[in-house]
């Protein structure tokens, strides 16, 4: 009963900036769905919408924004056609803010 030691699983928690997914959006609903699933699984998204027309960009931004709000997240405009979609909890460690500052997106 007391002679067996249970294996202790060690969980390594990566900083939010280490989990960011950088994506170039295409006019592809399946890609959008897959990216939202990544966001749901605690992977912040930085998405560039430059490769899709204005109508598709608006559609996808609305889709990602709705999913982000549903996940208690935040949408951040980084520069023309580039947005960050992130859960609020992933903002807490400050690593994403630091990464964005280092990207020099201006």
VOBA-1610 file (N, C-alpha, C; in pm, whole numbers, padded with zeros to 5 digits, always signed):
BEGIN
Unk+00081-00118+00000Unk+00000+00000+00000Unk+00085+00125+00000Unk+00180+00135+00092Unk+00264+00254+00096Unk+00398+00231+00027Unk+00422+00113-00021Unk+00550+00080-00080Unk+00569+00130-00223Unk+00461+00162-00292Unk+00471+00208-00430Unk+00474+00360-00437Unk+00571+00409-00508Unk+00578+00554-00529Unk+00508+00587-00660Unk+00425+00687-00654Unk+00359+00731-00776Unk+00454+00818-00856Unk+00451+00801-00986Unk+00532+00885-01073Unk+00476+01027-01071Unk+00562+01121-01053Unk+00520+01261-01052Unk+00541+01316-01192Unk+00431+01362-01250Unk+00441+01420-01383Unk+00479+01566-01369Unk+00578+01604-01443Unk+00622+01743-01440Unk+00565+01814-01562Unk+00494+01920-01536Unk+00434+01996-01644Unk+00516+02122-01667Unk+00562+02138-01789Unk+00638+02256-01824Unk+00542+02354-01891Unk+00529+02470-01833Unk+00440+02571-01889Unk+00524+02671-01968Unk+00499+02675-02096Unk+00572+02769-02182Unk+00513+02907-02169Unk+00599+03006-02187Unk+00551+03144-02191Unk+00457+03158-02310Unk+00366+03253-02298Unk+00269+03276-02406Unk+00339+03308-02538Unk+00448+03384-02530Unk+00519+03421-02653Unk+00580+03299-02723Unk+00607+03192-02649Unk+00662+03070-02709Unk+00555+02988-02779Unk+00428+03020-02753Unk+00317+02944-02810Unk+00248+03017-02925Unk+00294+03136-02960Unk+00228+03214-03065Unk+00236+03143-03200Unk+00125+03146-03271Unk+00119+03095-03407Unk+00115+03216-03500Unk+00210+03223-03591Unk+00214+03327-03694Unk+00152+03268-03820Unk+00053+03336-03876Unk-00016+03281-03992Unk-00040+03387-04097Unk-00030+03347-04223Unk-00069+03428-04338Unk-00205+03374-04379Unk-00308+03456-04364Unk-00444+03409-04394Unk-00463+03396-04544Unk-00533+03291-04581Unk-00575+03268-04718Unk-00728+03264-04717Unk-00789+03272-04832Unk-00935+03266-04839Unk-00976+03119-04824Unk-00968+03070-04701Unk-00987+02929-04673Unk-01054+02914-04536Unk-01181+02876-04536Unk-01256+02862-04412Unk-01199+02753-04321Unk-01146+02647-04379Unk-01086+02540-04298Unk-00963+02590-04223Unk-00882+02671-04289Unk-00765+02729-04223Unk-00811+02816-04106Unk-00915+02895-04128Unk-00967+02981-04021Unk-01014+02896-03903Unk-01085+02789-03932Unk-01133+02700-03826Unk-01016+02639-03749Unk-00915+02592-03820Unk-00798+02532-03755Unk-00726+02634-03666Unk-00717+02758-03712Unk-00651+02861-03632Unk-00731+02893-03505Unk-00863+02896-03515Unk-00945+02920-03396Unk-00928+02806-03295Unk-00915+02684-03344Unk-00890+02571-03253Unk-00757+02587-03181Unk-00657+02641-03251Unk-00528+02669-03188Unk-00544+02775-03079Unk-00620+02878-03108Unk-00646+02983-03009Unk-00714+02922-02886Unk-00811+02837-02911Unk-00882+02769-02802Unk-00786+02686-02718Unk-00685+02628-02782Unk-00585+02546-02714Unk-00467+02627-02661Unk-00494+02755-02631Unk-00395+02843-02567Unk-00274+02876-02655Unk-00297+02893-02783Unk-00194+02939-02873Unk-00238+03074-02930Unk-00178+03184-02881Unk-00213+03315-02936Unk-00184+03318-03087Unk-00260+03400-03159Unk-00245+03408-03304Unk-00203+03547-03347Unk-00104+03555-03432Unk-00073+03677-03504Unk-00099+03644-03650Unk-00201+03710-03705Unk-00245+03676-03841Unk-00229+03796-03932Unk-00170+03769-04048Unk-00154+03869-04154Unk-00261+03841-04259Unk-00345+03941-04284Unk-00455+03927-04380Unk-00423+03989-04516Unk-00299+04019-04543Unk-00261+04087-04668Unk-00292+04007-04794Unk-00298+03875-04783Unk-00318+03790-04901Unk-00463+03767-04939Unk-00557+03827-04864Unk-00698+03809-04897Unk-00761+03945-04926Unk-00865+03943-05008Unk-00930+04070-05045Unk-01002+04131-04924Unk-01047+04253-04942Unk-01107+04328-04831Unk-01232+04259-04775Unk-01316+04205-04862Unk-01438+04139-04815Unk-01404+04016-04731Unk-01310+03936-04778Unk-01269+03817-04703Unk-01200+03856-04573Unk-01118+03960-04577Unk-01051+04009-04456Unk-01153+04045-04350Unk-01256+04121-04390Unk-01360+04160-04294Unk-01433+04038-04237Unk-01461+03941-04322Unk-01529+03818-04278Unk-01443+03744-04176Unk-01314+03729-04207Unk-01227+03653-04117Unk-01200+03729-03987Unk-01183+03858-03995Unk-01161+03935-03872Unk-01284+03924-03782Unk-01402+03929-03839Unk-01525+03911-03760Unk-01530+03772-03697Unk-01491+03672-03774Unk-01490+03533-03724Unk-01391+03518-03608Unk-01267+03565-03628Unk-01166+03553-03523Unk-01201+03639-03402Unk-01258+03755-03426Unk-01296+03842-03316Unk-01406+03778-03231Unk-01505+03719-03296Unk-01612+03651-03223Unk-01559+03536-03139Unk-01471+03457-03197Unk-01413+03345-03124Unk-01328+03395-03007Unk-01253+03501-03030Unk-01166+03556-02926Unk-01248+03609-02809Unk-01353+03682-02838Unk-01440+03735-02732Unk-01507+03619-02657Unk-01551+03516-02728Unk-01613+03401-02664Unk-01517+03329-02569Unk-01388+03338-02599Unk-01285+03275-02515Unk-01229+03373-02412Unk-01299+03484-02389Unk-01256+03590-02297Unk-01117+03639-02336Unk-01106+03676-02462Unk-00978+03721-02514Unk-00976+03866-02555Unk-00871+03900-02623Unk-00850+04037-02665Unk-00799+04038-02809Unk-00842+04138-02885Unk-00796+04157-03022Unk-00710+04282-03024Unk-00591+04271-03082Unk-00499+04385-03084Unk-00457+04410-03229Unk-00481+04533-03275Unk-00435+04576-03407Unk-00285+04601-03396Unk-00205+04535-03478Unk-00060+04553-03473Unk-00010+04647-03581Unk-00061+04628-03702Unk-00032+04717-03814Unk-00130+04683-03925Unk-00130+04755-04034Unk-00225+04730-04142Unk-00228+04582-04178Unk-00347+04524-04168Unk-00372+04384-04202Unk-00307+04282-04109Unk-00256+04323-03995Unk-00194+04229-03901Unk-00257+04249-03763Unk-00310+04139-03709Unk-00380+04143-03581Unk-00330+04032-03489Unk-00340+04060-03359Unk-00314+03960-03256Unk-00448+03921-03195Unk-00472+03792-03186Unk-00589+03737-03118Unk-00536+03653-03004Unk-00576+03687-02881Unk-00513+03624-02765Unk-00612+03614-02649Unk-00602+03507-02574Unk-00682+03493-02453Unk-00622+03584-02345Unk-00707+03642-02263Unk-00660+03735-02159Unk-00555+03671-02068Unk-00573+03545-02034Unk-00479+03478-01945Unk-00338+03473-02004Unk-00328+03474-02137Unk-00197+03470-02201Unk-00126+03605-02202Unk-00197+03709-02160Unk-00135+03841-02149Unk-00066+03860-02014Unk-00097+03775-01918Unk-00053+03795-01781Unk+00099+03789-01762Unk+00168+03703-01836Unk+00312+03691-01812Unk+00395+03801-01879Unk+00333+03882-01963Unk+00402+03995-02026Unk+00492+03958-02142Unk+00505+03831-02171Unk+00598+03788-02276Unk+00551+03827-02416Unk+00420+03831-02438Unk+00368+03867-02570Unk+00391+04015-02597Unk+00367+04097-02496Unk+00392+04241-02511Unk+00539+04266-02544Unk+00626+04195-02476Unk+00770+04207-02499Unk+00806+04163-02641Unk+00749+04053-02686Unk+00776+04003-02822Unk+00728+04103-02926Unk+00607+04156-02908Unk+00553+04250-03006Unk+00641+04375-03013Unk+00688+04421-02900Unk+00778+04537-02900Unk+00906+04508-02977Unk+00956+04386-02967Unk+01080+04350-03035Unk+01061+04329-03185Unk+00937+04307-03231Unk+00911+04285-03373Unk+00919+04412-03456Unk+00910+04528-03393Unk+00919+04656-03462Unk+00824+04660-03582Unk+00695+04651-03552Unk+00593+04643-03655Unk+00551+04777-03716Unk+00608+04883-03677Unk+00567+05016-03727Unk+00596+05034-03873
//
